[in-house]
Amino acid sequence: FALQRHGALIRDNLAWDEYWRWENDDMIVAVYYSKEHKPLGYVVYYIANEIFHIKEMVYLNIEANYGLWNYITAHFSMITQVVGDNYSGEPMAYLLEDSEITENISPYIMARIIDAETFLREYPYQVQPEDFRIHFRVTDEMAPWNGGDFLVSWKGGETRCERVENNQSINVVELDINTLTTMLMGYKRPSYLYEHEKIRTEYYMLTWLERLIPVEKPYFSDYF
């Protein structure tokens, strides 16, 4: 599941121990299995005061997603509400028969790139155009050593990123480290950031940024 969701934590044994450490004794885990008896998803929940509290729902495909929701629906005779957390942008209301739900957006995990050069080099770009180069001009007021001018290119299926002098004038994208993190982690799309003057570049570069950056929302359900 973590490999299918952008930004999710791959839990080791210690992370799983911490996950369960402070939970109440009424917590229940329901697992969805395929016809071949392969686990495809689970929901961690408890019921209190006629409320179905979802701590976490994980599924590997749409079959498991529907199966888990059918399981929750089977409890409707004994509950009045279903409460849980999800990542922003998930069109949950659209998928429900009764779309009249209450949604609240609350800040949770914050991200920050602390090694821009390596991050730009290791990033999973959607396309790798060998005849194209993009120049990121990044500023970082809190960590000036993390900012700079980075030239990103591709060759033989490999992404290259190198620091260059601040004299580039073609395919330049100017932004601060916060905006770079927001864009590459998928929280906001390049066009949105450009519209709100968070990115300074030529308009044609937006097409390239939209092609390069995966259309995925970050998902992080763990806490520390």
BAZA-504563 format. One line per 5 residues: their letters; for each residue x, y, z of N, C-alpha, C. Coordinates in steps of 0.2 Angstrom, whole numbers, plus 2048, in hexadecimal, padded with zeros to 3 digits. Layout:
BEGIN
a> X:Y:Z:X:Y:Z:X:Y:Z | ...
***
This chain:
BEGIN
falqr> 804:7FA:800:800:800:800:804:806:800 | 80A:806:804:80E:80C:804:811:80D:7FE | 813:808:7FA:816:809:7F3:811:80C:7EE | 80A:80B:7F0:805:80E:7EB:803:815:7ED | 805:817:7F3:803:81E:7F5:809:823:7F6
hgali> 808:828:7F3:80E:82D:7F3:80F:830:7FA | 815:82F:7FD:816:832:804:815:82D:80A | 812:827:809:810:823:80E:816:820:812 | 816:81F:818:81B:81C:81C:81B:814:81B | 821:811:819:822:80A:819:824:808:820
rdnla> 81F:805:824:820:803:82B:824:7FD:82C | 829:7FE:831:82D:7F8:833:82A:7F6:839 | 82D:7F1:83D:82A:7EE:843:829:7F3:848 | 82E:7F8:849:82E:7FD:84E:828:802:84D | 827:803:846:822:808:844:81B:805:846
wdeyw> 81A:7FE:845:814:7FB:846:813:7FA:84E | 818:7F9:852:817:7F9:859:815:800:85C | 818:806:859:816:80C:85B:80E:80E:859 | 80D:80B:853:806:80C:850:800:809:855 | 802:804:858:7FD:801:85D:7FE:803:864
rwend> 803:806:866:805:807:86D:800:80A:871 | 7FC:810:86E:7F8:813:872:7F0:812:871 | 7EF:80D:86D:7E8:80C:86B:7E4:808:871 | 7DE:80A:870:7D9:807:876:7D8:7FF:874 | 7D5:7FC:879:7D4:7F5:878:7CF:7F3:874
dmiva> 7CB:7F8:872:7C5:7F6:86E:7C6:7F7:866 | 7CD:7F8:864:7CF:7F9:85D:7CE:7F2:85A | 7CB:7F2:854:7CA:7EC:850:7CD:7ED:849 | 7CF:7E8:846:7D2:7E8:83F:7CE:7E3:83B | 7CB:7E5:836:7C8:7E1:831:7CC:7E0:82B
vyysk> 7CD:7DA:828:7D1:7D9:822:7CD:7D7:81D | 7CE:7DA:817:7CB:7D8:811:7CF:7D3:80D | 7CC:7CD:80B:7D0:7C8:807:7CD:7C7:800 | 7D1:7C6:7FB:7CF:7C4:7F5:7CC:7BD:7F5 | 7C9:7BB:7EF:7C7:7B4:7EE:7CD:7AF:7EF
ehkpl> 7D3:7B1:7EE:7D9:7AD:7EE:7DB:7AD:7F5 | 7D8:7B0:7FA:7DA:7B1:801:7E0:7B5:802 | 7E1:7BA:7FE:7E6:7BE:7FE:7E4:7C5:801 | 7E7:7C7:807:7E5:7CE:80A:7E6:7D3:805 | 7E1:7D7:804:7E1:7DD:800:7E0:7E4:803
gyvvy> 7DE:7E3:809:7DD:7EA:80D:7DA:7E8:814 | 7DA:7EE:818:7D8:7ED:81F:7D5:7F4:821 | 7D1:7F4:826:7CF:7FA:82A:7D0:7F9:831 | 7D3:7FE:834:7D4:7FE:83C:7CE:803:83E | 7CA:800:843:7C5:804:846:7C3:802:84D
yiane> 7BE:806:84F:7BB:805:856:7B4:808:855 | 7B0:806:859:7A9:808:85A:7A8:80B:861 | 7A5:811:861:7A4:814:868:79E:819:867 | 79A:819:86C:794:81E:86C:791:81E:865 | 790:818:862:78C:818:85B:790:81B:855
ifhik> 797:81C:856:79B:81F:851:7A0:81A:84F | 7A1:819:849:7A6:814:846:7AC:819:844 | 7B1:818:848:7B7:81C:848:7BD:818:844 | 7BE:81A:83E:7C3:817:83A:7CA:81A:83B | 7CF:816:83E:7D6:818:83F:7DA:818:839
emvyl> 7D9:813:835:7DC:812:82E:7D9:80D:82A | 7D9:80F:823:7D6:80B:81E:7DC:80A:819 | 7DD:804:817:7E3:802:812:7E0:7FD:80D | 7E1:7FF:807:7DE:7FA:802:7E3:7FA:7FC | 7E4:7F4:7F8:7E8:7F4:7F3:7E5:7F5:7EC
niean> 7DE:7F4:7EC:7DB:7F5:7E6:7D4:7F7:7E7 | 7D0:7F8:7E2:7C9:7FB:7E3:7C4:7F6:7E6 | 7C6:7EF:7E4:7C2:7EA:7E7:7C2:7EA:7EF | 7C8:7EB:7F1:7C9:7EB:7F9:7C6:7F1:7FC | 7C6:7F7:7F8:7C3:7FD:7FA:7BC:7FC:7FB
yglwn> 7B8:7FA:7F6:7B1:7F9:7F6:7AF:7F4:7FC | 7B3:7EE:7FC:7B2:7E9:801:7B2:7EC:808 | 7B7:7F0:80A:7B8:7F3:810:7B2:7F8:812 | 7B0:7FC:80D:7AA:800:80E:7A4:7FC:80F | 7A3:7F7:80B:79D:7F2:80C:79D:7F0:814
yitah> 7A3:7EE:816:7A4:7EC:81D:7A1:7F1:822 | 7A4:7F7:821:7A1:7FD:825:79A:7FE:824 | 797:7FD:81E:790:7FE:81D:78C:7F9:821 | 78F:7F3:822:78B:7EE:826:78A:7F0:82D | 78D:7F5:82F:78C:7F7:836:787:7FD:837
fsmit> 784:7FF:832:780:805:832:77A:804:837 | 778:7FE:838:772:7FD:83D:774:7FF:844 | 77B:7FF:846:77D:800:84D:781:807:84D | 782:80B:848:786:811:849:782:817:845 | 784:81D:847:780:823:844:785:827:840
qvvgd> 78C:826:841:791:829:83E:797:825:83C | 79B:827:837:7A1:824:835:7A6:82A:835 | 7AB:829:839:7B0:82E:83A:7B7:82C:838 | 7BB:82F:835:7C2:82D:833:7C6:833:830 | 7CC:831:82F:7D1:836:82B:7D3:833:824
nysge> 7D4:838:820:7D6:836:819:7DB:83C:817 | 7DE:83B:811:7E2:841:80F:7DE:845:80B | 7E0:84C:80A:7DC:851:807:7DB:84F:7FF | 7D6:851:7FC:7D5:850:7F5:7D2:849:7F3 | 7D1:845:7F8:7CE:83E:7F7:7C6:83F:7F5
pmayl> 7C4:83E:7EF:7BD:83F:7EE:7B8:83A:7F1 | 7B8:839:7F8:7B4:834:7FB:7AD:835:7FA | 7AB:83C:7FB:7A3:83D:7FA:7A0:83B:7F4 | 7A4:83C:7EE:7A2:83A:7E8:7A1:832:7E7 | 7A4:82E:7EB:7A4:827:7EB:79E:824:7EF
ledse> 79C:828:7F4:796:826:7F8:78F:827:7F5 | 78B:822:7F7:784:823:7F5:781:829:7F8 | 782:82B:7FE:780:831:801:786:835:802 | 787:83A:7FD:78D:83E:7FD:78C:844:802 | 787:844:807:787:84A:80C:78B:848:812
iteni> 791:84A:811:796:848:817:799:84F:819 | 79C:84F:81F:7A0:854:822:7A7:853:821 | 7AB:858:81E:7B2:857:81D:7B5:85D:820 | 7BA:85B:824:7BF:861:827:7C6:860:825 | 7C9:865:823:7D0:865:821:7D5:867:827
spyim> 7D9:863:829:7DD:865:82F:7E5:864:82D | 7E9:869:82F:7F0:868:82D:7F3:862:831 | 7F7:85E:82E:7FA:858:832:801:858:831 | 804:853:82D:80B:852:82B:80D:858:827 | 813:85B:829:816:860:824:81D:85D:821
ariid> 81E:85E:81B:824:85C:818:829:861:816 | 82F:85F:816:834:864:814:83A:861:810 | 83C:863:80B:842:860:807:848:863:80A | 84D:85F:80D:853:861:810:859:860:80C | 858:85D:806:85D:85B:801:85A:85C:7FA
aetfl> 85A:862:7F8:856:863:7F1:85A:860:7EC | 860:860:7EB:864:85D:7E6:862:855:7E5 | 863:852:7EB:862:84B:7EB:85A:849:7E9 | 856:84D:7EC:84F:84C:7EB:84D:84D:7E4 | 84F:852:7E1:84E:853:7DA:851:84D:7D5
reypy> 856:84B:7D7:859:845:7D4:856:83E:7D4 | 853:83D:7DB:850:837:7DC:849:837:7DB | 846:83C:7D9:83E:83D:7D9:83C:839:7D3 | 836:836:7D4:833:831:7CF:82F:835:7CA | 832:839:7C5:82F:83C:7C0:82B:838:7BC
qvqpe> 825:83A:7B9:821:836:7B5:824:835:7AE | 827:83A:7AB:82A:839:7A5:832:83B:7A6 | 836:838:7A1:83D:83A:7A1:83F:83C:79A | 83D:842:798:83F:844:791:847:846:791 | 84A:842:78C:851:843:78C:853:849:788
dfrih> 84E:84C:784:850:852:781:84E:859:784 | 84D:858:78B:84A:85E:78F:84E:85E:795 | 84F:865:797:852:866:79E:84E:86C:7A1 | 84E:86B:7A8:84A:870:7AC:84F:873:7B1 | 84F:879:7B2:853:87C:7B7:84F:87F:7BD
frvtd> 850:87C:7C3:84D:87E:7C9:851:883:7CD | 84F:889:7CE:852:88E:7D2:84E:88E:7D9 | 852:88B:7DE:84E:88A:7E4:851:88E:7E9 | 84D:892:7ED:84F:895:7F3:84D:892:7FA | 851:892:7FF:850:890:805:853:894:80A
emapw> 84E:898:80D:851:89D:812:853:89A:819 | 850:895:81B:852:891:821:859:88D:820 | 85A:88B:81A:860:887:819:863:889:812 | 867:88E:812:869:891:80B:86D:88C:808 | 871:887:80B:874:882:808:870:87D:804
nggdf> 86A:87D:805:865:878:802:862:87B:7FB | 863:882:7FB:860:885:7F5:866:885:7EF | 864:888:7EA:869:888:7E4:865:888:7DE | 86A:887:7D9:867:886:7D2:869:87F:7CF | 863:87B:7CE:864:874:7CC:862:873:7C5
lvswk> 866:86F:7C1:864:86E:7BA:862:866:7BA | 85C:865:7B8:85A:85E:7B8:859:85C:7B1 | 85C:856:7AF:85B:853:7A9:85B:84B:7A9 | 859:848:7A4:858:841:7A3:85C:83E:79E | 85F:838:79F:863:834:79A:863:82D:79C
ggetr> 861:829:797:861:822:798:85D:81F:79E | 857:823:79F:853:821:7A4:855:823:7AB | 85B:827:7AB:85D:82A:7B2:85C:831:7B2 | 85A:833:7B8:85A:83A:7BA:860:83D:7BC | 862:843:7B9:868:846:7BB:866:84D:7BE
cerve> 86A:84F:7C3:869:855:7C7:870:858:7C9 | 871:85E:7C7:878:861:7C8:877:869:7CA | 87B:86B:7CF:87B:872:7D0:87E:876:7CA | 87B:87B:7C9:87E:87F:7C3:87E:887:7C5 | 882:88B:7C2:882:892:7C3:87B:895:7C2
nnqsi> 87A:89B:7C5:874:89E:7C4:874:8A3:7BE | 875:8A0:7B8:875:8A4:7B2:870:8A0:7AD | 86C:89C:7AF:867:898:7AA:862:89D:7A9 | 85F:89D:7A3:85A:8A1:7A0:854:89D:79D | 855:896:79C:850:892:798:84E:88D:79D
nvvel> 847:88C:79C:844:886:7A0:845:887:7A8 | 845:88E:7AA:846:88F:7B1:840:88F:7B5 | 840:88C:7BB:83A:88C:7C0:83D:88E:7C6 | 83B:894:7C8:83D:897:7CF:838:896:7D4 | 83A:894:7DA:835:892:7DF:839:891:7E6
dintl> 836:892:7EB:839:891:7F2:839:889:7F4 | 83C:887:7F9:83C:880:7FB:835:87E:7FD | 831:882:800:82B:880:802:826:87E:7FC | 827:883:7F7:823:881:7F1:825:87B:7ED | 82C:87A:7ED:82E:874:7EA:82C:86E:7EE
ttmlm> 82C:86E:7F4:829:868:7F8:822:867:7F7 | 81E:86C:7F7:817:86C:7F6:815:869:7EF | 819:86B:7EA:818:869:7E3:81A:862:7E2 | 820:860:7E4:823:859:7E3:81F:854:7E7 | 81D:856:7ED:819:851:7F1:812:850:7EF
gykrp> 810:854:7EA:809:853:7E7:804:857:7EB | 806:85B:7F0:800:85E:7F4:7FD:864:7EF | 800:867:7EB:7FD:86C:7E7:800:86B:7E0 | 7FC:86C:7DA:7FF:86B:7D4:803:872:7D1 | 807:871:7CD:80B:877:7CA:807:87C:7C8
sylye> 801:87B:7C4:7FD:880:7C2:7FA:884:7C7 | 7F8:881:7CD:7F5:884:7D2:7FA:889:7D5 | 800:887:7D6:806:88B:7D9:808:890:7D5 | 808:88F:7CE:809:895:7CA:804:89A:7CA | 7FE:898:7CA:7F8:89D:7CA:7F8:8A1:7D1
hekir> 7FB:89E:7D6:7FB:8A2:7DC:802:8A5:7DD | 806:8A5:7D8:80D:8A9:7D8:812:8A6:7DD | 811:89F:7DE:816:89C:7E2:81C:899:7DD | 81B:899:7D7:820:896:7D2:821:89C:7CD | 827:89D:7CB:828:8A2:7C6:82C:89F:7C0
teyym> 828:89F:7BB:82B:89B:7B5:827:89D:7AF | 829:89B:7A9:826:89C:7A3:81F:898:7A3 | 81A:89A:7A0:814:896:7A0:814:890:79D | 818:88F:797:819:889:794:81C:883:798 | 820:886:79E:823:881:7A2:81E:87D:7A6
ltwle> 818:880:7A7:813:87D:7AB:811:876:7A8 | 811:876:7A2:80F:870:79E:814:86A:7A0 | 81A:86C:7A0:81F:867:7A2:81F:865:7A9 | 81E:86A:7AD:81E:868:7B4:818:863:7B6 | 812:865:7B2:80C:861:7B3:80D:85A:7B1
rlipv> 811:859:7AB:813:852:7A9:818:84F:7AD | 81D:852:7B0:822:84F:7B4:820:84D:7BA | 81C:850:7BE:81A:84F:7C5:814:84A:7C5 | 814:845:7C9:80F:840:7C9:809:843:7CC | 803:841:7CA:7FD:844:7CD:7FA:83F:7D3
ekpyf> 7FD:840:7D8:7FC:83C:7DE:7FC:841:7E4 | 7F7:83F:7E9:7F7:843:7EF:7FB:83F:7F4 | 7FE:843:7F8:802:83F:7FE:7FE:83D:803 | 7FF:837:805:7FB:833:80A:800:831:810 | 7FF:834:816:803:832:81C:7FE:831:822
sdyf> 7FD:82B:824:7F8:82A:82A:7FC:829:830 | 802:829:831:806:828:837:807:82E:83B | 809:82E:841:80A:834:845:810:832:84A | 813:837:84C:819:836:851:818:83B:857
***
